[in-house]
């Protein structure tokens, strides 16, 4: 397993994202994923 998946999950990100998410929610999720993957 990818160790980053636990960190992403712990940040409260569950993909695929809900259709109720606003653009800002998606941007925030993308930034958290980027931060986790890049350290």
Secondary structure in CASP SS format (residue, H / E / C, confidence):
PFRMAT SS
TARGET T0000
AUTHOR 0000-0000-0000
METHOD secondary structure of the structure
MODEL  1
X C 1.00
X C 1.00
X H 1.00
X H 1.00
X H 1.00
X H 1.00
X H 1.00
X H 1.00
X H 1.00
X H 1.00
X C 1.00
X C 1.00
X C 1.00
X C 1.00
X C 1.00
X C 1.00
X C 1.00
X C 1.00
X C 1.00
X C 1.00
X C 1.00
X C 1.00
X H 1.00
X H 1.00
X H 1.00
X H 1.00
X H 1.00
X H 1.00
X H 1.00
X H 1.00
X H 1.00
X H 1.00
X H 1.00
X H 1.00
X H 1.00
X H 1.00
X H 1.00
X H 1.00
X C 1.00
END
